């Protein structure tokens, strides 16, 4: 089994005991996303998006939404720079700006309270 990326490990450590299954995909370094997605069966998928890979991110988000009720969170430079434009994509449920690694725990604490 492959090791987690540094981003995945950090986010996982921030989200311990939240009560939600969250999978972070860094598509810039991961090609096994589909296998991991359906093996893990998460409630949420976080995707790191950068400009040159955004088309691929959209294709993957479309596949996820067609096959499951998983909520999609988008972060990374693409989300921060083009936040207004990203609002038109219905497959994106949540957009994280800036260093999402630091705000994602607060988001899930608030989400759990709802």
C-alpha positions in Angstrom: 0.0 0.0 0.0 1.4 3.4 -0.9 2.2 6.0 1.7 0.2 9.2 2.2 1.4 12.4 0.7 2.5 15.1 3.2 -0.8 17.0 2.6 -2.9 13.9 3.2 -1.0 13.1 6.4 -1.3 16.6 7.7 -5.0 16.9 7.0 -5.7 13.4 8.4 -4.0 14.4 11.6 -6.1 17.6 11.8 -9.3 15.6 11.3 -8.9 12.8 13.8 -12.1 12.3 15.8 -14.3 14.4 13.5 -16.6 11.5 12.7 -16.5 11.9 8.9 -14.5 9.9 6.4 -12.4 12.3 4.3 -10.2 11.4 1.4 -7.7 14.1 0.2 -6.6 13.7 -3.4 -3.5 15.5 -4.7 -4.0 14.8 -8.4 -0.6 16.2 -9.2 1.1 13.2 -7.6 -1.6 10.5 -7.5 -2.9 8.3 -10.3 -4.7 5.7 -8.2 -7.5 8.0 -7.1 -10.4 5.9 -8.3 -9.2 2.7 -6.6 -8.6 4.7 -3.4 -12.0 6.5 -3.6 -14.1 3.4 -3.9 -12.0 1.4 -1.4 -12.2 4.1 1.2 -15.9 5.1 0.5 -15.5 8.6 2.0 -18.2 11.2 2.9 -16.0 14.0 1.5 -13.3 14.2 -1.1 -10.8 17.1 -1.0 -9.1 17.8 -4.3 -6.0 20.0 -4.7 -6.4 21.9 -8.0 -3.8 23.8 -9.9 -4.4 25.5 -13.3 -2.7 23.0 -15.6 -4.6 20.0 -14.0 -8.0 21.7 -13.6 -9.5 20.1 -16.6 -8.6 16.7 -15.2 -10.0 17.7 -11.8 -13.4 18.6 -13.5 -13.5 15.2 -15.2 -12.8 13.4 -12.0 -15.4 15.5 -10.1 -17.9 14.6 -12.8 -17.2 10.9 -12.4 -17.4 11.1 -8.6 -20.8 12.9 -8.7 -22.2 10.5 -11.2 -21.3 7.5 -9.1 -21.9 8.7 -5.5 -23.3 11.3 -3.1 -19.8 12.3 -1.9 -19.3 15.9 -1.2 -16.5 17.5 -3.0 -14.1 20.1 -1.5 -11.8 22.0 -3.8 -8.6 23.7 -2.6 -5.2 24.8 -3.9 -4.1 27.7 -6.0 -6.9 27.3 -8.6 -9.5 27.6 -5.9 -7.9 30.6 -4.3 -7.2 32.6 -7.5 -10.4 31.7 -9.4 -12.9 31.4 -6.6 -15.6 33.5 -8.3 -15.4 31.5 -11.6 -15.5 28.2 -9.6 -18.9 29.0 -8.2 -20.5 28.0 -11.6 -19.4 24.4 -11.3 -22.2 22.5 -9.6 -19.9 19.5 -8.9 -18.0 21.6 -6.3 -19.7 21.6 -3.0 -17.1 23.6 -1.0 -14.2 25.8 -1.9 -11.3 26.4 0.4 -9.1 29.4 -0.1 -5.5 29.8 0.9 -3.9 27.2 3.1 -6.9 24.8 3.5 -4.9 22.5 5.7 -5.4 25.0 8.4 -9.1 25.8 7.9 -10.4 22.4 7.2 -10.6 21.3 10.8 -12.6 24.3 11.8 -14.9 23.7 8.8 -15.6 20.1 10.0 -16.2 21.1 13.6 -18.8 23.6 12.4 -20.2 21.1 9.9 -20.6 18.5 12.6 -22.6 20.9 14.7 -25.3 21.3 11.9 
